[in-house]
Amino acid sequence: MRLVLGIFPNLEKNSVRNVLRRVVDLCRNNNIEPILPYSIADEYFCKGYSTEDCLSMQCFTAAMSLGGDGTLLRMTRHTASLKIPVFGVNFGKLGFLTEVEFPQMEEAILKVRDGDFWVEQRSMLQAAVFDENKHEAICAHALNDFVLTKGHFSRLARLDVRIAGQKSVVYPSDGVIVATATGSTAYSLAAGGPIVYPGLDVSILTPICAHSLETRPLIIPMSDTIEISVMPPCDEWYLSADGINIKRITEKEKVVIQKSPLSVQFLHIYPSTYYETWQEKLRRGGDNSKFQG
């Protein structure tokens, strides 16, 4: 079967724009059909897709991001429900999710064409917000994390957290991160959370700027439901999914986070080197001189 490759480029990066023609030509010369966003498809004489139109992406047999981890995260918001296997070429810094480095790009695309890969399913989280009448206001999914955090001028507040129906902890803090194992190397890590092997089916609760020495991150089975309420007085609080604000939260609302019915199918081209490379990726994440554009 011919490979139909949906390409999700970060067009804000000059380095991505500079290689896009080369990627399209590589596909055409090797019996691969490249599909680009409608906004640039005509420029490259390709078929196009829109992230607002699921039907336009159903033809993908695989999807590839060109950018950093953020680009891949944005891609998975649209591909997870369609069960499209994904991989990313790293033009960013850390590259925990985008495992293919730019020098490997051509070889990796050809390996995908030839079926020379293995697929790993990564769990996602689902968050629903309920009002005082238990009506669902919003439901969203995240591969990395959900973050409940106060606004710029809010006072210190306390977050009441229940896990698996049991009263668990009250966080006097600026917010809390609920991350997947995949997201353990993102915001949660910066806030003092642990690094967790990405294949584990767990949720990580990491408080943000906790005002208590007793408050520590917590790792729990993803099968356990987490309920979070902001205790009064409640000023300005927001819930975000993978870095995107999705709702302002009031003290009469409850955030319920649990394992999502969706998952992301990661397409792995090379043998896993997680234990060998995680420290190197963290080191280079702090060196901005190596990554321009």
LINLINQUI-V764891 format. One record per residue. N is the residue number from 0. RES is the residue in one small letter. PHI is phi in degrees with one decimal (999 if undefined). PSI is psi as a letter, one per 40 degrees, with the letter a starting at -180 (999 if undefined). BURIAL is # if it has 16 or more other C-alpha atoms within 10 Angstrom, else .. Layout:
n=N res=RES phi=PHI psi=PSI burial=BURIAL
n=N res=RES phi=PHI psi=PSI burial=BURIAL
This chain:
n=0 res=m phi=999 psi=h burial=.
n=1 res=r phi=-68.7 psi=h burial=.
n=2 res=l phi=-76.1 psi=h burial=#
n=3 res=v phi=-106.2 psi=h burial=#
n=4 res=l phi=-107.3 psi=h burial=#
n=5 res=g phi=-78.2 psi=h burial=#
n=6 res=i phi=-109.7 psi=h burial=#
n=7 res=f phi=-113.4 psi=g burial=#
n=8 res=p phi=-91.7 psi=i burial=#
n=9 res=n phi=-86.1 psi=g burial=#
n=10 res=l phi=-74.7 psi=e burial=.
n=11 res=e phi=-79.6 psi=e burial=.
n=12 res=k phi=-96.1 psi=h burial=#
n=13 res=n phi=-59.3 psi=d burial=.
n=14 res=s phi=-63.2 psi=d burial=#
n=15 res=v phi=-73.8 psi=d burial=#
n=16 res=r phi=-58.1 psi=d burial=.
n=17 res=n phi=-68.6 psi=d burial=.
n=18 res=v phi=-107.7 psi=e burial=.
n=19 res=l phi=-63.0 psi=d burial=#
n=20 res=r phi=-59.9 psi=d burial=.
n=21 res=r phi=-63.4 psi=d burial=.
n=22 res=v phi=-65.9 psi=d burial=#
n=23 res=v phi=-62.6 psi=d burial=#
n=24 res=d phi=-63.8 psi=d burial=.
n=25 res=l phi=-58.5 psi=d burial=#
n=26 res=c phi=-61.7 psi=d burial=#
n=27 res=r phi=-62.0 psi=d burial=.
n=28 res=n phi=-77.7 psi=e burial=.
n=29 res=n phi=-129.3 psi=f burial=.
n=30 res=n phi=58.7 psi=f burial=.
n=31 res=i phi=-119.3 psi=h burial=#
n=32 res=e phi=-95.3 psi=h burial=#
n=33 res=p phi=-85.2 psi=h burial=#
n=34 res=i phi=-121.2 psi=h burial=#
n=35 res=l phi=-113.7 psi=i burial=#
n=36 res=p phi=-56.7 psi=i burial=#
n=37 res=y phi=-51.6 psi=d burial=.
n=38 res=s phi=-63.2 psi=d burial=.
n=39 res=i phi=-126.2 psi=e burial=.
n=40 res=a phi=-59.2 psi=d burial=.
n=41 res=d phi=-62.7 psi=d burial=.
n=42 res=e phi=-60.5 psi=d burial=.
n=43 res=y phi=-106.8 psi=e burial=.
n=44 res=f phi=56.4 psi=f burial=.
n=45 res=c phi=-117.3 psi=i burial=#
n=46 res=k phi=-69.2 psi=i burial=#
n=47 res=g phi=-122.8 psi=i burial=#
n=48 res=y phi=-138.8 psi=i burial=#
n=49 res=s phi=-128.8 psi=h burial=.
n=50 res=t phi=-68.6 psi=e burial=#
n=51 res=e phi=-86.4 psi=e burial=.
n=52 res=d phi=-127.4 psi=g burial=.
n=53 res=c phi=-59.7 psi=d burial=.
n=54 res=l phi=-60.6 psi=d burial=.
n=55 res=s phi=-72.9 psi=e burial=#
n=56 res=m phi=-107.9 psi=e burial=#
n=57 res=q phi=-65.7 psi=e burial=.
n=58 res=c phi=-79.4 psi=e burial=#
n=59 res=f phi=-65.5 psi=h burial=#
n=60 res=t phi=-94.4 psi=e burial=#
n=61 res=a phi=-159.8 psi=i burial=#
n=62 res=a phi=-131.8 psi=i burial=#
n=63 res=m phi=-129.2 psi=h burial=#
n=64 res=s phi=-99.3 psi=i burial=#
n=65 res=l phi=-119.6 psi=h burial=#
n=66 res=g phi=161.3 psi=a burial=#
n=67 res=g phi=-106.3 psi=a burial=#
n=68 res=d phi=-61.9 psi=d burial=#
n=69 res=g phi=-62.8 psi=d burial=#
n=70 res=t phi=-64.0 psi=d burial=#
n=71 res=l phi=-66.2 psi=d burial=#
n=72 res=l phi=-60.3 psi=d burial=#
n=73 res=r phi=-62.5 psi=d burial=#
n=74 res=m phi=-62.8 psi=d burial=#
n=75 res=t phi=-66.7 psi=d burial=#
n=76 res=r phi=-60.9 psi=d burial=#
n=77 res=h phi=-104.9 psi=d burial=#
n=78 res=t phi=-99.1 psi=d burial=#
n=79 res=a phi=-60.2 psi=d burial=#
n=80 res=s phi=-67.5 psi=d burial=.
n=81 res=l phi=-91.6 psi=e burial=#
n=82 res=k phi=58.6 psi=f burial=#
n=83 res=i phi=-89.8 psi=h burial=#
n=84 res=p phi=-66.6 psi=i burial=#
n=85 res=v phi=-130.1 psi=i burial=#
n=86 res=f phi=-151.3 psi=i burial=#
n=87 res=g phi=-133.4 psi=i burial=#
n=88 res=v phi=-102.1 psi=h burial=#
n=89 res=n phi=-84.3 psi=h burial=#
n=90 res=f phi=-116.3 psi=e burial=#
n=91 res=g phi=-107.8 psi=a burial=#
n=92 res=k phi=-106.7 psi=c burial=#
n=93 res=l phi=-66.2 psi=d burial=#
n=94 res=g phi=72.6 psi=f burial=#
n=95 res=f phi=-69.8 psi=d burial=#
n=96 res=l phi=-95.4 psi=d burial=#
n=97 res=t phi=-89.0 psi=g burial=#
n=98 res=e phi=-79.6 psi=e burial=#
n=99 res=v phi=-88.4 psi=h burial=#
n=100 res=e phi=-84.6 psi=i burial=.
n=101 res=f phi=-53.0 psi=d burial=.
n=102 res=p phi=-61.5 psi=d burial=.
n=103 res=q phi=-93.0 psi=e burial=.
n=104 res=m phi=-56.9 psi=d burial=#
n=105 res=e phi=-63.1 psi=d burial=.
n=106 res=e phi=-61.0 psi=d burial=.
n=107 res=a phi=-64.7 psi=d burial=#
n=108 res=i phi=-61.0 psi=d burial=#
n=109 res=l phi=-69.0 psi=d burial=#
n=110 res=k phi=-65.0 psi=d burial=.
n=111 res=v phi=-64.1 psi=d burial=#
n=112 res=r phi=-56.7 psi=d burial=#
n=113 res=d phi=-85.2 psi=e burial=.
n=114 res=g phi=75.6 psi=e burial=.
n=115 res=d phi=-91.3 psi=g burial=.
n=116 res=f phi=-159.1 psi=i burial=.
n=117 res=w phi=-131.9 psi=i burial=.
n=118 res=v phi=-112.6 psi=h burial=.
n=119 res=e phi=-119.6 psi=h burial=.
n=120 res=q phi=-92.6 psi=h burial=.
n=121 res=r phi=-109.6 psi=h burial=#
n=122 res=s phi=-71.4 psi=i burial=#
n=123 res=m phi=-118.5 psi=i burial=#
n=124 res=l phi=-106.7 psi=i burial=#
n=125 res=q phi=-121.9 psi=h burial=#
n=126 res=a phi=-122.2 psi=h burial=#
n=127 res=a phi=-123.5 psi=i burial=#
n=128 res=v phi=-110.5 psi=h burial=#
n=129 res=f phi=-115.5 psi=i burial=#
n=130 res=d phi=-86.1 psi=a burial=#
n=131 res=e phi=-65.0 psi=d burial=.
n=132 res=n phi=-95.0 psi=e burial=.
n=133 res=k phi=65.2 psi=f burial=.
n=134 res=h phi=-87.1 psi=h burial=.
n=135 res=e phi=-76.7 psi=h burial=.
n=136 res=a phi=-89.9 psi=d burial=.
n=137 res=i phi=-160.7 psi=i burial=.
n=138 res=c phi=-138.0 psi=h burial=.
n=139 res=a phi=-143.4 psi=i burial=#
n=140 res=h phi=-127.1 psi=i burial=#
n=141 res=a phi=-145.2 psi=h burial=#
n=142 res=l phi=-86.6 psi=d burial=#
n=143 res=n phi=-91.3 psi=c burial=#
n=144 res=d phi=-167.1 psi=i burial=#
n=145 res=f phi=-109.3 psi=i burial=#
n=146 res=v phi=-128.8 psi=h burial=#
n=147 res=l phi=-107.0 psi=h burial=#
n=148 res=t phi=-140.8 psi=i burial=#
n=149 res=k phi=-80.8 psi=i burial=#
n=150 res=g phi=-74.3 psi=a burial=.
n=151 res=h phi=-63.1 psi=d burial=.
n=152 res=f phi=-115.8 psi=e burial=.
n=153 res=s phi=-75.2 psi=i burial=.
n=154 res=r phi=-80.6 psi=i burial=.
n=155 res=l phi=-58.6 psi=h burial=#
n=156 res=a phi=-131.8 psi=i burial=#
n=157 res=r phi=-117.6 psi=h burial=#
n=158 res=l phi=-108.2 psi=h burial=#
n=159 res=d phi=-90.3 psi=h burial=#
n=160 res=v phi=-118.3 psi=h burial=#
n=161 res=r phi=-116.5 psi=h burial=#
n=162 res=i phi=-125.3 psi=h burial=#
n=163 res=a phi=52.6 psi=f burial=.
n=164 res=g phi=81.2 psi=e burial=.
n=165 res=q phi=-106.8 psi=h burial=.
n=166 res=k phi=-64.2 psi=h burial=.
n=167 res=s phi=-110.9 psi=d burial=.
n=168 res=v phi=-157.4 psi=i burial=.
n=169 res=v phi=-115.3 psi=h burial=#
n=170 res=y phi=-94.7 psi=h burial=#
n=171 res=p phi=-83.2 psi=g burial=#
n=172 res=s phi=-158.5 psi=i burial=#
n=173 res=d phi=-88.1 psi=e burial=#
n=174 res=g phi=154.3 psi=a burial=#
n=175 res=v phi=-145.7 psi=i burial=#
n=176 res=i phi=-108.7 psi=h burial=#
n=177 res=v phi=-114.3 psi=h burial=#
n=178 res=a phi=-115.5 psi=i burial=#
n=179 res=t phi=-84.4 psi=i burial=#
n=180 res=a phi=-61.8 psi=d burial=#
n=181 res=t phi=-59.3 psi=d burial=#
n=182 res=g phi=-84.6 psi=e burial=#
n=183 res=s phi=-65.6 psi=d burial=#
n=184 res=t phi=-96.2 psi=e burial=#
n=185 res=a phi=-103.8 psi=b burial=#
n=186 res=y phi=-58.2 psi=d burial=#
n=187 res=s phi=-57.5 psi=d burial=#
n=188 res=l phi=-63.1 psi=d burial=.
n=189 res=a phi=-63.6 psi=d burial=.
n=190 res=a phi=-90.7 psi=e burial=#
n=191 res=g phi=99.6 psi=e burial=.
n=192 res=g phi=-79.1 psi=i burial=#
n=193 res=p phi=-82.6 psi=i burial=#
n=194 res=i phi=-85.7 psi=h burial=#
n=195 res=v phi=-122.0 psi=h burial=#
n=196 res=y phi=-55.9 psi=h burial=#
n=197 res=p phi=-66.1 psi=e burial=#
n=198 res=g phi=-82.9 psi=e burial=.
n=199 res=l phi=-77.9 psi=i burial=.
n=200 res=d phi=-96.0 psi=g burial=#
n=201 res=v phi=-134.4 psi=i burial=#
n=202 res=s phi=-113.7 psi=i burial=#
n=203 res=i phi=-119.7 psi=h burial=#
n=204 res=l phi=-100.4 psi=h burial=#
n=205 res=t phi=-125.8 psi=h burial=#
n=206 res=p phi=-71.7 psi=i burial=#
n=207 res=i phi=-103.0 psi=h burial=#
n=208 res=c phi=49.4 psi=f burial=.
n=209 res=a phi=-65.1 psi=h burial=#
n=210 res=h phi=-97.6 psi=f burial=.
n=211 res=s phi=-162.3 psi=h burial=.
n=212 res=l phi=-71.4 psi=e burial=.
n=213 res=e phi=-84.6 psi=e burial=.
n=214 res=t phi=-85.7 psi=h burial=#
n=215 res=r phi=-133.8 psi=i burial=.
n=216 res=p phi=-61.6 psi=i burial=#
n=217 res=l phi=-137.8 psi=h burial=.
n=218 res=i phi=-109.3 psi=h burial=#
n=219 res=i phi=-132.9 psi=i burial=.
n=220 res=p phi=-61.7 psi=i burial=.
n=221 res=m phi=-66.3 psi=e burial=#
n=222 res=s phi=-71.2 psi=e burial=.
n=223 res=d phi=-85.0 psi=h burial=#
n=224 res=t phi=-79.3 psi=h burial=#
n=225 res=i phi=-112.8 psi=h burial=#
n=226 res=e phi=-118.2 psi=h burial=#
n=227 res=i phi=-126.5 psi=h burial=#
n=228 res=s phi=-128.4 psi=i burial=#
n=229 res=v phi=-88.8 psi=h burial=#
n=230 res=m phi=-81.1 psi=i burial=#
n=231 res=p phi=-66.9 psi=i burial=.
n=232 res=p phi=-76.5 psi=h burial=.
n=233 res=c phi=-112.2 psi=h burial=#
n=234 res=d phi=-97.3 psi=b burial=#
n=235 res=e phi=-114.9 psi=h burial=.
n=236 res=w phi=-127.8 psi=i burial=#
n=237 res=y phi=-134.6 psi=i burial=#
n=238 res=l phi=-109.6 psi=h burial=#
n=239 res=s phi=-123.4 psi=i burial=#
n=240 res=a phi=-122.6 psi=h burial=#
n=241 res=d phi=49.5 psi=f burial=#
n=242 res=g phi=87.0 psi=e burial=#
n=243 res=i phi=-110.2 psi=h burial=.
n=244 res=n phi=-63.2 psi=h burial=.
n=245 res=i phi=-118.4 psi=d burial=.
n=246 res=k phi=-166.9 psi=i burial=.
n=247 res=r phi=-81.9 psi=h burial=#
n=248 res=i phi=-110.0 psi=h burial=#
n=249 res=t phi=-105.9 psi=i burial=#
n=250 res=e phi=-71.7 psi=e burial=#
n=251 res=k phi=-93.5 psi=e burial=.
n=252 res=e phi=-108.1 psi=i burial=#
n=253 res=k phi=-126.2 psi=h burial=#
n=254 res=v phi=-101.7 psi=h burial=#
n=255 res=v phi=-114.8 psi=h burial=#
n=256 res=i phi=-116.8 psi=h burial=#
n=257 res=q phi=-150.2 psi=i burial=#
n=258 res=k phi=-64.2 psi=h burial=#
n=259 res=s phi=-79.9 psi=i burial=#
n=260 res=p phi=-71.2 psi=e burial=.
n=261 res=l phi=-90.7 psi=i burial=#
n=262 res=s phi=-145.8 psi=i burial=#
n=263 res=v phi=-109.5 psi=h burial=#
n=264 res=q phi=-93.9 psi=h burial=#
n=265 res=f phi=-86.1 psi=h burial=#
n=266 res=l phi=-94.8 psi=h burial=#
n=267 res=h phi=-103.1 psi=h burial=#
n=268 res=i phi=-96.4 psi=d burial=#
n=269 res=y phi=-116.1 psi=i burial=.
n=270 res=p phi=-57.9 psi=i burial=.
n=271 res=s phi=-64.2 psi=h burial=.
n=272 res=t phi=-126.4 psi=f burial=.
n=273 res=y phi=-54.6 psi=d burial=.
n=274 res=y phi=-70.4 psi=d burial=.
n=275 res=e phi=-86.1 psi=d burial=.
n=276 res=t phi=-109.4 psi=e burial=.
n=277 res=w phi=-64.4 psi=d burial=.
n=278 res=q phi=-69.0 psi=d burial=.
n=279 res=e phi=-63.3 psi=d burial=.
n=280 res=k phi=-66.2 psi=d burial=.
n=281 res=l phi=-68.0 psi=d burial=.
n=282 res=r phi=-64.2 psi=d burial=.
n=283 res=r phi=-74.5 psi=e burial=.
n=284 res=g phi=-64.1 psi=d burial=.
n=285 res=g phi=-92.7 psi=e burial=.
n=286 res=d phi=-107.0 psi=g burial=.
n=287 res=n phi=-74.1 psi=e burial=.
n=288 res=s phi=-70.3 psi=d burial=.
n=289 res=k phi=-83.9 psi=e burial=.
n=290 res=f phi=-128.2 psi=h burial=.
n=291 res=q phi=-116.6 psi=i burial=.
n=292 res=g phi=74.2 psi=999 burial=.
